[in-house]
Every structure is written in structure tokens, then in C-alpha cells.
Amino acid sequence: MRALFILMFISINAFAGAWSENSFGNDDALDWVAECVDSKSAEIVSATLISALNAKYIEAPQGAAAVAAAEVVAAARGKANAAMPQELNKWLALQSAPKLVELSPIAKKVLLKIRHKESSELYQLWSENGAEKWLATVKDLEVRLGK
């Protein structure tokens, strides 16, 4: 009985940071949102995306932050995620939308990298339990980033 309890505890905690496949449905993305809102500049969006793009392998926290940053770029294009936190929407209203929109090509490259099993821990973690919904969310974000 104790072994079963321990196994259940480990299983529940293994996914404690990933509540849903939504871009803002995990602790890492929400931690990034808090950092972003505390910053006064949109440089955090650029820095997050470029860091992920330059990484040989994107760890899950970095990937979740990059997805959230890509959501900011999509929102600047007028294609916001309905689940975008309200405080992030308020922060975005104070930023230069054209500068953020310029990051669309970088954001799309990062998302392609995040969807690749060889370069993304986030992809690997989601694929352990069926990545279809998560991949659909990422692909939708790619579409909202434009051509």
C-alpha cells in the first residue's frame, strides 16, 4: 500500500508544472510572465526568443518561456491567445507593437525547434503522454505569428 502511495505521489508531482497544453498552462511560462510584467522593456521577449534559438538543446523551462514570449509576439500582431494573463495584456499595451511584430520570424524558428524531438525537452516530455493537443497548440501559435 505504501509503495502505491509513493508511486502516485511521484506521478502527480512529475507533472505538477504542466497543467495543460495551453501556452500559459505551466509554472515555467507563468514565472516568465511575472518576469516580463516586472520588466519595463520588451527586450525580455527578444532575449528569451534569441536565447532559445541559439541553444543547442532547449530545456523545458526555457522552452515554456519561449512559447510564452512567442505568444506576446502573436498578441502584438493582433492574434492574442484567449488565455493570455490579464497582467501580460496590460504590459503589452505599454510596449511598441511594431518592434514586437518584427520578432515574428525568430519566434517561428524557435517554435519549429521546440517541436523537434532532438532539440527540445518540452517536446520529449509531452510526447511521453501524447503530444497531439500540445502540438496543435504550438502549430496554432505558429499560424498566428503569420508568414
DSSP file (Angstrom, degrees, kcal/mol; ACC not computed):
  #  RESIDUE AA STRUCTURE BP1 BP2  ACC     N-H-->O    O-->H-N    N-H-->O    O-->H-N    TCO  KAPPA ALPHA  PHI   PSI    X-CA   Y-CA   Z-CA
    1    1 A M     >        0   0    0      0, 0.0     4,-2.1     0, 0.0     5,-0.1   0.000 360.0 360.0 360.0 -43.4    0.0    0.0    0.0
    2    2 A R  H  >  +     0   0    0      1,-0.2     4,-2.5     2,-0.2     5,-0.2   0.898 360.0  53.8 -63.5 -39.7    2.8    2.4    0.9
    3    3 A A  H  > S+     0   0    0      1,-0.2     4,-2.4     2,-0.2    -1,-0.2   0.885 107.6  51.2 -62.0 -38.8    4.6    1.7   -2.4
    4    4 A L  H  > S+     0   0    0      2,-0.2     4,-2.5     1,-0.2    -1,-0.2   0.918 109.6  49.8 -63.9 -43.9    1.4    2.5   -4.3
    5    5 A F  H  X S+     0   0    0     -4,-2.1     4,-2.6     2,-0.2    -2,-0.2   0.920 111.7  48.3 -60.0 -45.3    1.1    5.9   -2.4
    6    6 A I  H  X S+     0   0    0     -4,-2.5     4,-2.6     2,-0.2    -1,-0.2   0.916 111.2  50.1 -62.9 -43.5    4.7    6.7   -3.2
    7    7 A L  H  X S+     0   0    0     -4,-2.4     4,-2.4     1,-0.2    -1,-0.2   0.911 112.1  47.6 -62.4 -42.5    4.2    5.9   -6.9
    8    8 A M  H  X S+     0   0    0     -4,-2.5     4,-2.5     2,-0.2    -2,-0.2   0.908 111.3  51.5 -64.2 -41.5    1.1    8.0   -7.0
    9    9 A F  H  X S+     0   0    0     -4,-2.6     4,-2.3     1,-0.2    -2,-0.2   0.919 111.5  46.5 -61.4 -45.5    2.9   10.9   -5.3
   10   10 A I  H  X S+     0   0    0     -4,-2.6     4,-1.8     2,-0.2    -1,-0.2   0.915 112.5  50.5 -64.2 -43.4    5.8   10.8   -7.7
   11   11 A S  H  X S+     0   0    0     -4,-2.4     4,-0.8     2,-0.2    -2,-0.2   0.911 111.8  46.9 -62.4 -43.7    3.4   10.6  -10.7
   12   12 A I  H >< S+     0   0    0     -4,-2.5     3,-0.8     1,-0.2    -1,-0.2   0.926 114.8  46.1 -64.9 -44.7    1.4   13.6   -9.6
   13   13 A N  H >< S+     0   0    0     -4,-2.3     3,-1.2     1,-0.2     4,-0.3   0.757  99.3  69.4 -72.3 -23.8    4.5   15.7   -8.8
   14   14 A A  H 3< S+     0   0    0     -4,-1.8    -1,-0.2     1,-0.3     3,-0.2   0.824 112.1  31.7 -62.6 -29.9    6.2   14.8  -12.1
   15   15 A F  T X< S+     0   0    0     -4,-0.8     3,-1.2    -3,-0.8    -1,-0.3   0.142  83.7 113.5-113.6  19.7    3.6   16.8  -13.9
   16   16 A A  T <  S+     0   0    0     -3,-1.2    -1,-0.1     1,-0.3    -2,-0.1   0.825  80.8  48.4 -60.6 -31.7    3.0   19.5  -11.3
   17   17 A G  T 3  S+     0   0    0     -4,-0.3    10,-1.5    -3,-0.2     2,-0.6   0.558 104.8  64.2 -86.4  -7.7    4.5   22.2  -13.5
   18   18 A A  B <   +A   26   0A   0     -3,-1.2     8,-0.2     8,-0.2    -1,-0.2  -0.875  51.6 158.7-121.0  98.8    2.4   21.2  -16.6
   19   19 A W        -     0   0    0      6,-2.3     2,-0.3    -2,-0.6     7,-0.2   0.857  67.4 -10.0 -87.6 -38.1   -1.3   21.7  -16.1
   20   20 A S        -     0   0    0      5,-1.7    -1,-0.2     2,-0.2     5,-0.2  -0.939  67.1-102.8-153.0 171.3   -2.4   21.9  -19.7
   21   21 A E  S    S+     0   0    0     -2,-0.3     5,-0.1    -3,-0.1   116,-0.0   0.535  81.8 116.4 -78.9  -5.6   -1.1   22.1  -23.2
   22   22 A N  S >  S-     0   0    0      1,-0.1     3,-2.2     3,-0.1    -2,-0.2  -0.311  79.9-115.8 -62.6 147.4   -2.0   25.8  -23.3
   23   23 A S  T 3  S+     0   0    0      1,-0.3    45,-0.1     2,-0.1     3,-0.1   0.766 117.7  37.7 -56.3 -28.4    0.9   28.1  -23.7
   24   24 A F  T 3  S+     0   0    0      1,-0.1    -1,-0.3     5,-0.1    -2,-0.1   0.147  88.8 102.9-108.2  17.4    0.3   29.6  -20.3
   25   25 A G  S <  S+     0   0    0     -3,-2.2    -6,-2.3    -5,-0.2    -5,-1.7  -0.060  70.3  64.6 -94.8  33.0   -0.7   26.4  -18.6
   26   26 A N  B  > S-A   18   0A   0     -8,-0.2     4,-2.0    -7,-0.2    -8,-0.2  -0.990  82.5-114.6-151.8 158.6    2.5   25.7  -16.7
   27   27 A D  H  > S+     0   0    0    -10,-1.5     4,-2.5    -2,-0.3     5,-0.2   0.864 111.3  56.0 -61.8 -39.3    4.6   27.1  -13.9
   28   28 A D  H  > S+     0   0    0    -11,-0.4     4,-2.0     1,-0.2    -1,-0.2   0.912 109.2  45.9 -64.1 -41.9    7.6   28.0  -16.2
   29   29 A A  H  > S+     0   0    0      1,-0.2     4,-2.4     2,-0.2    -1,-0.2   0.911 113.9  49.0 -65.8 -41.4    5.5   30.1  -18.5
   30   30 A L  H  X S+     0   0    0     -4,-2.0     4,-2.0     2,-0.2    -2,-0.2   0.846 108.3  53.5 -69.7 -32.5    3.8   31.9  -15.6
   31   31 A D  H  X S+     0   0    0     -4,-2.5     4,-2.0     2,-0.2    -1,-0.2   0.914 110.2  48.3 -63.3 -41.9    7.2   32.5  -14.0
   32   32 A W  H  X S+     0   0    0     -4,-2.0     4,-2.9     1,-0.2    -2,-0.2   0.907 107.8  54.9 -64.4 -41.1    8.3   34.1  -17.3
   33   33 A V  H  X S+     0   0    0     -4,-2.4     4,-2.9     1,-0.2     5,-0.2   0.920 107.0  50.8 -57.3 -44.2    5.1   36.2  -17.4
   34   34 A A  H  X S+     0   0    0     -4,-2.0     4,-1.7     1,-0.2    -1,-0.2   0.912 112.1  46.6 -61.1 -43.3    5.9   37.5  -13.9
   35   35 A E  H  X S+     0   0    0     -4,-2.0     4,-1.3     2,-0.2    -2,-0.2   0.913 113.0  50.3 -63.1 -42.4    9.4   38.5  -15.0
   36   36 A C  H >< S+     0   0    0     -4,-2.9     3,-0.6     1,-0.2    -2,-0.2   0.937 110.1  48.3 -62.3 -48.5    8.1   40.1  -18.2
   37   37 A V  H 3< S+     0   0    0     -4,-2.9    -1,-0.2     1,-0.3    -2,-0.2   0.838 109.9  53.6 -63.2 -33.6    5.5   42.1  -16.4
   38   38 A D  H 3< S+     0   0    0     -4,-1.7    -1,-0.3    -5,-0.2    -2,-0.2   0.758  96.5  83.1 -72.6 -24.1    8.1   43.3  -13.9
   39   39 A S    <<  -     0   0    0     -4,-1.3     3,-0.0    -3,-0.6    -3,-0.0  -0.426  69.2-149.9 -78.1 156.6   10.4   44.5  -16.8
   40   40 A K  S    S+     0   0    0     -2,-0.1     2,-0.3    55,-0.0    -1,-0.1   0.474  74.7  62.1-101.4  -4.8    9.8   47.9  -18.3
   41   41 A S  S >  S-     0   0    0     -5,-0.1     3,-0.9     1,-0.1     4,-0.2  -0.879  75.0-131.3-127.6 152.8   11.1   46.9  -21.7
   42   42 A A  T >> S+     0   0    0     -2,-0.3     4,-1.3     1,-0.2     3,-1.2   0.428  87.0  98.6 -78.3   0.9   10.1   44.4  -24.5
   43   43 A E  H 3> S+     0   0    0      1,-0.3     4,-3.2     2,-0.2     5,-0.2   0.798  70.9  66.7 -58.8 -28.0   13.8   43.4  -24.6
   44   44 A I  H <> S+     0   0    0     -3,-0.9     4,-2.1     2,-0.2    -1,-0.3   0.859  99.1  51.1 -62.5 -34.4   12.9   40.4  -22.4
   45   45 A V  H <> S+     0   0    0     -3,-1.2     4,-2.2     2,-0.2    -1,-0.2   0.951 113.5  43.6 -66.9 -49.5   10.8   39.0  -25.3
   46   46 A S  H  X S+     0   0    0     -4,-1.3     4,-2.8     1,-0.2     5,-0.3   0.929 114.4  49.7 -60.5 -47.5   13.6   39.3  -27.7
   47   47 A A  H  X S+     0   0    0     -4,-3.2     4,-2.2     1,-0.2    -1,-0.2   0.884 110.7  50.3 -61.9 -39.7   16.2   38.0  -25.3
   48   48 A T  H  X S+     0   0    0     -4,-2.1     4,-1.8    -5,-0.2    -1,-0.2   0.929 114.1  43.8 -64.7 -45.5   14.0   34.9  -24.5
   49   49 A L  H  X S+     0   0    0     -4,-2.2     4,-2.5     2,-0.2    -2,-0.2   0.922 115.0  47.5 -67.5 -44.4   13.5   34.1  -28.1
   50   50 A I  H  X S+     0   0    0     -4,-2.8     4,-2.3     1,-0.2    -1,-0.2   0.891 109.9  53.6 -66.7 -38.5   17.1   34.6  -29.2
   51   51 A S  H  X S+     0   0    0     -4,-2.2     4,-1.0    -5,-0.3    -1,-0.2   0.923 112.1  44.4 -60.6 -44.4   18.4   32.6  -26.2
   52   52 A A  H  < S+     0   0    0     -4,-1.8     3,-0.4     1,-0.2    -2,-0.2   0.897 112.3  52.5 -67.1 -40.0   16.2   29.6  -27.2
   53   53 A L  H  < S+     0   0    0     -4,-2.5    -2,-0.2     1,-0.2    -1,-0.2   0.884 112.5  45.0 -63.0 -38.2   17.1   30.0  -30.9
   54   54 A N  H  < S+     0   0    0     -4,-2.3    -1,-0.2    -5,-0.2    -2,-0.2   0.620  90.9 103.8 -82.4 -13.5   20.8   29.9  -30.0
   55   55 A A     <  -     0   0    0     -4,-1.0     3,-0.2    -3,-0.4    -3,-0.0  -0.465  63.6-148.8 -71.5 137.8   20.5   27.0  -27.6
   56   56 A K  S    S+     0   0    0      1,-0.3     2,-0.4    -2,-0.2    -1,-0.2   0.903  92.0  17.8 -68.7 -40.7   21.7   23.6  -29.0
   57   57 A Y  S    S-     0   0    0     -3,-0.0     2,-0.8    63,-0.0    -1,-0.3  -0.998  79.6-140.3-134.3 127.7   19.1   21.9  -26.8
   58   58 A I  B     -b  120   0B   0     61,-3.1    63,-2.9    -2,-0.4    64,-0.6  -0.796  16.5-145.4 -95.0 111.7   16.1   23.7  -25.3
   59   59 A E     >  -     0   0    0     -2,-0.8     4,-2.5    61,-0.2     5,-0.2  -0.321  30.3-102.8 -67.7 158.5   15.4   22.6  -21.7
   60   60 A A  H  > S+     0   0    0      1,-0.2     4,-2.8     2,-0.2     5,-0.2   0.888 118.9  49.7 -54.9 -48.1   11.7   22.5  -20.7
   61   61 A P  H  > S+     0   0    0      0, 0.0     4,-2.1     0, 0.0    -1,-0.2   0.920 113.7  46.3 -60.4 -41.3   11.7   25.8  -18.6
   62   62 A Q  H  > S+     0   0    0      2,-0.2     4,-2.3     1,-0.2    -2,-0.2   0.893 113.1  50.6 -66.3 -38.8   13.4   27.7  -21.4
   63   63 A G  H  X S+     0   0    0     -4,-2.5     4,-2.3     2,-0.2    -1,-0.2   0.915 109.6  49.2 -64.8 -44.0   11.0   26.2  -24.0
   64   64 A A  H  X S+     0   0    0     -4,-2.8     4,-2.0     1,-0.2    -1,-0.2   0.894 112.2  49.0 -63.2 -39.7    7.9   27.2  -22.0
   65   65 A A  H  X S+     0   0    0     -4,-2.1     4,-2.4    -5,-0.2    -1,-0.2   0.899 110.3  51.1 -65.3 -40.8    9.3   30.7  -21.6
   66   66 A A  H  X S+     0   0    0     -4,-2.3     4,-2.4     2,-0.2    -2,-0.2   0.879 108.5  51.3 -66.1 -37.8   10.0   30.9  -25.3
   67   67 A V  H  X S+     0   0    0     -4,-2.3     4,-1.9     2,-0.2    -1,-0.2   0.923 110.9  48.6 -63.7 -43.3    6.4   29.7  -26.1
   68   68 A A  H  X S+     0   0    0     -4,-2.0     4,-1.5     2,-0.2    -2,-0.2   0.899 110.9  50.6 -62.6 -40.3    5.1   32.4  -23.8
   69   69 A A  H  X S+     0   0    0     -4,-2.4     4,-1.8     1,-0.2    -2,-0.2   0.899 108.2  52.3 -64.5 -40.2    7.3   35.0  -25.5
   70   70 A A  H  X S+     0   0    0     -4,-2.4     4,-2.5     1,-0.2    -1,-0.2   0.860 104.7  56.9 -63.3 -34.6    6.1   33.9  -28.9
   71   71 A E  H  X S+     0   0    0     -4,-1.9     4,-2.4     2,-0.2    -1,-0.2   0.875 103.6  53.3 -63.1 -36.8    2.5   34.4  -27.6
   72   72 A V  H  X S+     0   0    0     -4,-1.5     4,-2.1     2,-0.2    -1,-0.2   0.911 108.7  49.5 -63.5 -41.8    3.4   38.0  -26.8
   73   73 A V  H  X S+     0   0    0     -4,-1.8     4,-1.1     2,-0.2    -2,-0.2   0.929 111.2  48.9 -63.3 -45.0    4.6   38.5  -30.4
   74   74 A A  H  <>S+     0   0    0     -4,-2.5     5,-2.6     1,-0.2     3,-0.4   0.900 110.1  51.8 -61.3 -40.2    1.4   37.0  -31.7
   75   75 A A  H ><5S+     0   0    0     -4,-2.4     3,-1.8     1,-0.2     5,-0.3   0.881 104.5  56.0 -64.5 -37.6   -0.6   39.3  -29.5
   76   76 A A  H 3<5S+     0   0    0     -4,-2.1    -1,-0.2     1,-0.3    -2,-0.2   0.778 104.3  55.0 -64.3 -25.3    1.3   42.3  -30.8
   77   77 A R  T 3<5S-     0   0    0     -4,-1.1    -1,-0.3    -3,-0.4    -2,-0.2   0.432 126.9-103.7 -83.8  -0.4    0.1   41.1  -34.3
   78   78 A G  T < 5S+     0   0    0     -3,-1.8    -3,-0.2    -4,-0.1    -2,-0.1   0.641  96.8 108.4  86.7  15.4   -3.5   41.2  -33.0
   79   79 A K      < +     0   0    0     -5,-2.6    -4,-0.2    -6,-0.2    -3,-0.1  -0.442  49.2 173.0-121.4  55.7   -3.7   37.4  -32.7
   80   80 A A        -     0   0    0     -5,-0.3     2,-0.4    -6,-0.1    -8,-0.1  -0.283  36.9-113.4 -71.7 149.3   -3.7   37.0  -29.0
   81   81 A N    >   -     0   0    0    -10,-0.2     3,-2.0     1,-0.1    -1,-0.1  -0.658  21.9-134.3 -74.3 131.0   -4.3   33.8  -27.1
   82   82 A A  T 3  S+     0   0    0     -2,-0.4    -1,-0.1     1,-0.3    -2,-0.1   0.754 105.4  56.7 -61.4 -23.2   -7.6   34.0  -25.2
   83   83 A A  T 3  S+     0   0    0      2,-0.1    -1,-0.3     3,-0.0     3,-0.1   0.330  74.4 131.7 -91.4   7.8   -5.8   32.5  -22.2
   84   84 A M    <   -     0   0    0     -3,-2.0     5,-0.1     1,-0.1    -4,-0.0  -0.421  69.1-104.2 -63.2 128.7   -3.1   35.2  -22.1
   85   85 A P    >>  -     0   0    0      0, 0.0     4,-1.8     0, 0.0     3,-0.7  -0.226  22.2-126.3 -57.1 140.7   -2.9   36.5  -18.5
   86   86 A Q  H 3> S+     0   0    0      1,-0.3     4,-2.2     2,-0.2     5,-0.2   0.866 109.1  55.7 -57.1 -40.9   -4.5   39.9  -17.9
   87   87 A E  H 3> S+     0   0    0      1,-0.2     4,-2.0     2,-0.2    -1,-0.3   0.831 106.7  51.4 -65.1 -29.4   -1.4   41.4  -16.4
   88   88 A L  H <> S+     0   0    0     -3,-0.7     4,-2.7     2,-0.2    -1,-0.2   0.873 107.2  52.8 -72.8 -37.4    0.5   40.5  -19.6
   89   89 A N  H  X S+     0   0    0     -4,-1.8     4,-1.7     2,-0.2    -2,-0.2   0.907 110.0  48.5 -60.8 -41.9   -2.1   42.1  -21.7
   90   90 A K  H  X S+     0   0    0     -4,-2.2     4,-0.5     2,-0.2    -2,-0.2   0.916 112.2  48.4 -65.1 -43.1   -1.7   45.3  -19.7
   91   91 A W  H >< S+     0   0    0     -4,-2.0     3,-1.5     1,-0.2     4,-0.3   0.920 108.9  54.0 -60.9 -44.5    2.1   45.2  -20.0
   92   92 A L  H >< S+     0   0    0     -4,-2.7     3,-1.8     1,-0.3    -1,-0.2   0.857  98.4  62.7 -60.6 -36.8    1.8   44.6  -23.8
   93   93 A A  H 3< S+     0   0    0     -4,-1.7    -1,-0.3     1,-0.3    -2,-0.2   0.722 102.3  52.2 -62.4 -20.0   -0.4   47.7  -24.2
   94   94 A L  T << S+     0   0    0     -3,-1.5    -1,-0.3    -4,-0.5    -2,-0.2   0.437  99.4  83.8 -94.1  -1.3    2.6   49.8  -22.9
   95   95 A Q  S <  S-     0   0    0     -3,-1.8     2,-0.9    -4,-0.3   -54,-0.1  -0.530  90.4 -96.6-102.3 166.5    5.0   48.3  -25.4
   96   96 A S     >  -     0   0    0     -2,-0.2     4,-1.6     1,-0.2     3,-0.2  -0.736  30.9-162.9 -82.7 107.6    5.9   49.1  -29.1
   97   97 A A  H  > S+     0   0    0     -2,-0.9     4,-2.9     1,-0.2     5,-0.2   0.902  86.0  56.6 -60.2 -43.0    3.8   46.6  -31.1
   98   98 A P  H  > S+     0   0    0      0, 0.0     4,-1.7     0, 0.0    -1,-0.2   0.899 106.2  50.3 -58.6 -39.3    5.9   47.1  -34.3
   99   99 A K  H  4 S+     0   0    0      1,-0.2     4,-0.3     2,-0.2    -2,-0.2   0.897 113.5  45.8 -64.9 -38.6    9.1   46.2  -32.5
  100  100 A L  H >< S+     0   0    0     -4,-1.6     3,-1.6     1,-0.2    -1,-0.2   0.897 108.0  56.1 -69.8 -40.2    7.5   43.0  -31.2
  101  101 A V  H >< S+     0   0    0     -4,-2.9     3,-2.1     1,-0.3    -1,-0.2   0.847  96.6  65.7 -60.6 -34.2    6.0   42.1  -34.5
  102  102 A E  T 3< S+     0   0    0     -4,-1.7     4,-0.3     1,-0.3    -1,-0.3   0.717  92.3  64.1 -59.9 -19.8    9.5   42.2  -36.0
  103  103 A L  T <> S+     0   0    0     -3,-1.6     4,-2.8    -4,-0.3    -1,-0.3   0.474  72.4 100.5 -83.6  -1.2   10.3   39.2  -33.9
  104  104 A S  H <> S+     0   0    0     -3,-2.1     4,-2.4     1,-0.2    -1,-0.2   0.894  79.8  49.2 -53.7 -47.6    7.7   37.0  -35.7
  105  105 A P  H  > S+     0   0    0      0, 0.0     4,-1.9     0, 0.0    -1,-0.2   0.902 113.4  47.1 -62.3 -38.4   10.3   35.2  -37.9
  106  106 A I  H  > S+     0   0    0     -4,-0.3     4,-2.3     2,-0.2    -2,-0.2   0.924 111.0  51.9 -66.5 -43.6   12.5   34.5  -34.9
  107  107 A A  H  X S+     0   0    0     -4,-2.8     4,-2.3     1,-0.2    -1,-0.2   0.903 109.0  50.4 -60.5 -41.4    9.5   33.3  -32.9
  108  108 A K  H  X S+     0   0    0     -4,-2.4     4,-2.1    -5,-0.2    -1,-0.2   0.906 109.8  50.1 -64.5 -41.1    8.5   30.9  -35.7
  109  109 A K  H  X S+     0   0    0     -4,-1.9     4,-1.9     1,-0.2    -1,-0.2   0.899 110.5  50.6 -62.8 -40.1   12.0   29.4  -35.9
  110  110 A V  H  X S+     0   0    0     -4,-2.3     4,-2.4     1,-0.2    -2,-0.2   0.918 108.8  50.9 -64.1 -43.5   12.1   28.9  -32.1
  111  111 A L  H  X S+     0   0    0     -4,-2.3     4,-1.7     1,-0.2    -1,-0.2   0.882 107.7  52.9 -64.2 -37.3    8.7   27.1  -32.2
  112  112 A L  H  < S+     0   0    0     -4,-2.1    -1,-0.2     1,-0.2    -2,-0.2   0.909 110.9  47.6 -61.4 -40.8   10.0   24.8  -35.0
  113  113 A K  H >< S+     0   0    0     -4,-1.9     3,-1.3     1,-0.2     6,-0.3   0.886 109.4  52.9 -66.8 -39.5   12.9   24.0  -32.8
  114  114 A I  H 3< S+     0   0    0     -4,-2.4     9,-0.4     1,-0.3    -1,-0.2   0.803 105.6  55.3 -67.3 -29.2   10.7   23.4  -29.8
  115  115 A R  T 3< S+     0   0    0     -4,-1.7     2,-0.5    -5,-0.2    -1,-0.3   0.405  90.3  93.9 -83.0   3.5    8.6   20.9  -31.9
  116  116 A H    X>  -     0   0    0     -3,-1.3     3,-1.1     1,-0.1     4,-0.8  -0.858  68.5-147.2-103.8 126.5   11.6   18.9  -32.7
  117  117 A K  T 34 S+     0   0    0     -2,-0.5     3,-0.2     1,-0.3     7,-0.1   0.759  95.4  56.9 -64.1 -25.7   12.4   15.9  -30.5
  118  118 A E  T 34 S+     0   0    0      1,-0.2    -1,-0.3     5,-0.0     3,-0.1   0.740 118.0  29.8 -77.6 -22.4   16.2   16.2  -30.9
  119  119 A S  T <4 S+     0   0    0     -3,-1.1   -61,-3.1    -6,-0.3     2,-0.4   0.336 109.1  69.7-120.8   7.0   16.4   19.8  -29.7
  120  120 A S  B  X  -b   58   0B   0     -4,-0.8     4,-1.8   -63,-0.2   -61,-0.2  -0.938  42.7-172.7-140.3 116.5   13.5   20.1  -27.2
  121  121 A E  H  > S+     0   0    0    -63,-2.9     4,-2.8    -2,-0.4     5,-0.2   0.857  94.5  60.7 -67.1 -34.4   12.9   18.7  -23.7
  122  122 A L  H  > S+     0   0    0    -64,-0.6     4,-2.4     1,-0.2     5,-0.2   0.926 105.2  47.1 -59.1 -45.5    9.4   20.1  -23.8
  123  123 A Y  H  > S+     0   0    0     -9,-0.4     4,-2.5    -7,-0.2    -1,-0.2   0.935 111.9  50.7 -60.7 -45.8    8.6   18.1  -26.8
  124  124 A Q  H  X S+     0   0    0     -4,-1.8     4,-0.8     1,-0.2    -2,-0.2   0.904 110.6  48.7 -61.2 -42.1   10.1   15.0  -25.2
  125  125 A L  H >< S+     0   0    0     -4,-2.8     3,-0.6     1,-0.2     4,-0.4   0.920 113.7  45.7 -65.4 -43.9    8.1   15.5  -22.0
  126  126 A W  H >< S+     0   0    0     -4,-2.4     3,-1.4     1,-0.2    -1,-0.2   0.870 106.3  59.7 -67.5 -34.9    4.8   16.0  -23.9
  127  127 A S  H >< S+     0   0    0     -4,-2.5     3,-0.7     1,-0.3    -1,-0.2   0.722  92.0  69.2 -68.4 -18.5    5.4   13.0  -26.2
  128  128 A E  T << S+     0   0    0     -4,-0.8    -1,-0.3    -3,-0.6    -2,-0.2   0.780 114.0  26.6 -67.3 -25.6    5.6   10.7  -23.2
  129  129 A N  T <  S-     0   0    0     -3,-1.4    -1,-0.2    -4,-0.4    -2,-0.2   0.031 135.1 -67.2-126.5  26.3    1.8   11.2  -22.6
  130  130 A G    <   -     0   0    0     -3,-0.7     4,-0.3     1,-0.1     3,-0.3   0.753  42.1-156.9  87.6 105.1    0.6   12.0  -26.1
  131  131 A A     >  +     0   0    0     -4,-0.2     4,-3.4     1,-0.2     5,-0.3   0.361  62.3 106.0 -94.9   4.5    1.7   15.3  -27.6
  132  132 A E  H  > S+     0   0    0      1,-0.2     4,-2.3     2,-0.2    -1,-0.2   0.911  84.3  40.3 -56.9 -50.2   -1.2   15.8  -30.1
  133  133 A K  H  > S+     0   0    0     -3,-0.3     4,-2.0     2,-0.2    -1,-0.2   0.913 117.5  49.1 -66.5 -41.3   -3.0   18.6  -28.2
  134  134 A W  H  > S+     0   0    0     -4,-0.3     4,-2.3     2,-0.2    -2,-0.2   0.933 111.6  48.9 -63.4 -44.8    0.2   20.3  -27.2
  135  135 A L  H  X S+     0   0    0     -4,-3.4     4,-2.8     1,-0.2    -1,-0.2   0.894 109.1  53.5 -61.5 -39.3    1.5   20.1  -30.8
  136  136 A A  H  X S+     0   0    0     -4,-2.3     4,-2.3    -5,-0.3    -1,-0.2   0.890 108.4  50.5 -61.8 -38.7   -1.8   21.5  -32.1
  137  137 A T  H  X S+     0   0    0     -4,-2.0     4,-2.0     2,-0.2    -2,-0.2   0.923 112.2  46.0 -64.2 -44.9   -1.4   24.4  -29.7
  138  138 A V  H  X S+     0   0    0     -4,-2.3     4,-2.1     2,-0.2    -2,-0.2   0.906 112.7  50.0 -66.1 -41.7    2.1   25.2  -30.9
  139  139 A K  H  X S+     0   0    0     -4,-2.8     4,-2.0     2,-0.2    -1,-0.2   0.884 108.5  53.2 -65.6 -37.4    1.1   24.9  -34.5
  140  140 A D  H  X S+     0   0    0     -4,-2.3     4,-2.2     1,-0.2    -1,-0.2   0.908 108.2  50.8 -61.1 -41.6   -1.8   27.3  -33.9
  141  141 A L  H  X S+     0   0    0     -4,-2.0     4,-1.2     1,-0.2    -2,-0.2   0.901 106.6  54.4 -62.7 -41.1    0.6   29.8  -32.4
  142  142 A E  H  < S+     0   0    0     -4,-2.1     3,-0.4     1,-0.2     4,-0.4   0.912 108.8  48.9 -57.8 -43.2    2.8   29.4  -35.5
  143  143 A V  H >< S+     0   0    0     -4,-2.0     3,-1.5     1,-0.2    -1,-0.2   0.909 108.0  53.4 -63.2 -42.6   -0.2   30.3  -37.7
  144  144 A R  H 3< S+     0   0    0     -4,-2.2    -1,-0.2     1,-0.3    -2,-0.2   0.718 100.1  63.1 -67.1 -19.7   -1.0   33.3  -35.5
  145  145 A L  T 3< S-     0   0    0     -4,-1.2    -1,-0.3    -3,-0.4    -2,-0.2   0.605 105.0-139.3 -78.8 -11.5    2.6   34.5  -36.0
  146  146 A G    <         0   0    0     -3,-1.5    -1,-0.2    -4,-0.4    -2,-0.1  -0.209 360.0 360.0  85.4-174.7    2.0   34.8  -39.7
  147  147 A K              0   0    0     -3,-0.1    -1,-0.2    -2,-0.0    -4,-0.1   0.428 360.0 360.0 -86.4 360.0    4.0   34.0  -42.7
